[in-house]
Amino acid sequence: MRHLTLAPKEREADLARLDEVIGCLKDGEADLLKEHLQSAREYLLGAMPGEYLMSLEWAGTALDTVSNGDLRRRLEKTLIELIDDMPER
């Protein structure tokens, strides 16, 4: 089970990736997904790894709200990578 936080350099890189994918979503599109991504961002900043991972997982369940297939696949890949970035206990 993952419980450790990321090193500052890794955290900054993951924050930038979250900001990028949040920015890809248009206003009024995939609002639930955007909310989960923004929550994940806040939890990453607050060094709350359990909540961060939970928000990323919830974001994954909301990917079907993205109508653009290419964007949906890109977001899914990014979510998987962000989850995999978290160190194991």
Buried (B, 14 or more C-beta within 10 A) or exposed (E): EBEEBBEEEEBEBBBEBBEEBBEBBEEEBBEEBBBBBBBBBEBBEEEBBEBBBBBBEBBBEBBEBBEBEEBBEBBBEBBEEBBEBBEEE
